[in-house]
């Protein structure tokens, strides 16, 4: 599977909007982000253009406007971001990451049982 280009934190916000509401125009993306970010419209258009350049967005021309859709699923981007994080921070090993989360989290008995179930399922694969 082809590697997805790195998506910046700012670009993630634009992608979140388009994953939630595919087919928006740039103006609609800008309106959706209004009040959530301090960026001006030009900055958001620049982010959209960067995402197009990275081929994680696609578009269709509609009259004088363009409608934008994610070219890559949210799950695929999340999977790659998780893998990149584990590789960078934990040297590619998941166990220390899980140990740190478990140590720092205050897990309920239900959450502990769910984790056990997931580990058991993973063992039988």
C-alpha positions as CSV (number, residue, x, y, z in Angstrom):
1,X,0.0,0.0,0.0
2,X,1.4,3.4,-1.0
3,X,2.5,5.6,1.9
4,X,0.4,8.7,2.6
5,X,2.3,12.0,2.7
6,X,2.7,13.5,6.2
7,X,-0.4,15.7,7.1
8,X,0.3,18.6,9.4
9,X,-1.9,19.4,12.4
10,X,-3.5,22.3,10.5
11,X,-4.2,20.1,7.5
12,X,-5.7,17.5,9.8
13,X,-8.4,20.0,10.8
14,X,-9.3,20.6,7.2
15,X,-9.4,16.9,6.6
16,X,-11.6,16.4,9.6
17,X,-14.1,18.8,8.1
18,X,-14.1,17.0,4.8
19,X,-14.3,13.5,6.3
20,X,-17.3,14.7,8.2
21,X,-18.9,16.5,5.2
22,X,-17.4,15.4,1.9
23,X,-18.1,17.6,-1.1
24,X,-17.8,21.0,0.4
25,X,-16.6,24.1,-1.4
26,X,-13.7,26.1,0.0
27,X,-16.1,28.7,1.3
28,X,-18.1,26.0,3.1
29,X,-14.9,24.6,4.7
30,X,-14.0,28.2,5.8
31,X,-17.5,28.6,7.3
32,X,-17.2,25.3,9.1
33,X,-13.9,26.3,10.6
34,X,-14.9,29.8,11.5
35,X,-14.8,30.2,15.3
36,X,-12.7,27.0,15.7
37,X,-9.5,28.5,14.3
38,X,-8.0,32.0,14.0
39,X,-6.9,31.5,10.4
40,X,-8.1,33.7,7.7
41,X,-9.8,32.4,4.5
42,X,-6.6,32.6,2.5
43,X,-4.8,30.3,5.0
44,X,-7.6,27.7,4.7
45,X,-7.4,27.9,0.9
46,X,-3.7,27.4,1.1
47,X,-4.2,24.3,3.3
48,X,-6.7,22.9,0.8
49,X,-4.2,23.4,-2.0
50,X,-1.4,21.7,0.0
51,X,-3.7,18.7,0.5
52,X,-4.5,18.6,-3.2
53,X,-0.8,18.7,-3.9
54,X,-0.3,15.8,-1.5
55,X,-3.1,14.0,-3.3
56,X,-5.1,13.4,-0.1
57,X,-7.9,15.6,-1.5
58,X,-9.6,15.4,-4.8
59,X,-12.0,17.9,-6.4
60,X,-14.7,18.4,-9.0
61,X,-15.4,21.7,-10.7
62,X,-18.9,22.9,-10.4
63,X,-19.5,26.1,-12.4
64,X,-17.0,28.6,-10.9
65,X,-16.5,26.7,-7.7
66,X,-14.7,23.5,-6.7
67,X,-16.0,20.8,-4.4
68,X,-13.5,18.8,-2.4
69,X,-13.5,15.2,-1.2
70,X,-11.0,13.2,0.8
71,X,-9.1,10.9,-1.5
72,X,-7.9,8.8,1.4
73,X,-10.1,7.4,4.2
74,X,-9.9,8.7,7.8
75,X,-9.0,5.2,9.0
76,X,-6.1,4.9,6.6
77,X,-4.7,8.2,7.6
78,X,-5.2,7.4,11.3
79,X,-3.5,4.0,10.8
80,X,-0.4,5.6,9.2
81,X,-0.3,8.4,11.9
82,X,-0.4,5.8,14.7
83,X,2.4,3.7,13.0
84,X,4.5,6.8,12.4
85,X,4.1,7.8,16.1
86,X,5.0,4.4,17.4
87,X,8.1,4.3,15.0
88,X,9.3,7.8,16.0
89,X,8.6,7.8,19.7
90,X,8.8,4.1,20.7
91,X,11.2,2.7,18.1
92,X,8.5,0.7,16.4
93,X,7.6,-1.3,19.5
94,X,4.0,-1.1,20.7
95,X,4.5,-2.7,24.2
96,X,6.1,0.4,25.9
97,X,3.4,2.6,24.4
98,X,0.6,0.4,25.8
99,X,2.4,0.1,29.1
100,X,2.7,3.9,29.4
101,X,-1.0,4.4,28.6
102,X,-2.1,1.7,31.1
103,X,0.1,3.0,33.8
104,X,-1.1,6.6,33.4
105,X,-4.8,5.9,32.7
106,X,-7.3,5.2,35.4
107,X,-9.0,2.3,33.7
108,X,-12.4,1.1,34.9
109,X,-12.9,-2.7,35.4
110,X,-14.9,-2.7,32.2
111,X,-12.1,-1.1,30.2
112,X,-9.6,-3.6,31.7
113,X,-11.9,-6.5,30.6
114,X,-12.2,-5.0,27.1
115,X,-8.4,-4.7,26.8
116,X,-8.1,-8.4,27.9
117,X,-10.6,-9.5,25.4
118,X,-8.9,-7.6,22.6
119,X,-5.5,-9.1,23.6
120,X,-7.0,-12.6,23.6
121,X,-8.6,-12.0,20.2
122,X,-5.2,-10.8,18.9
123,X,-3.5,-13.9,20.2
124,X,-5.9,-16.2,18.3
125,X,-5.3,-14.5,14.9
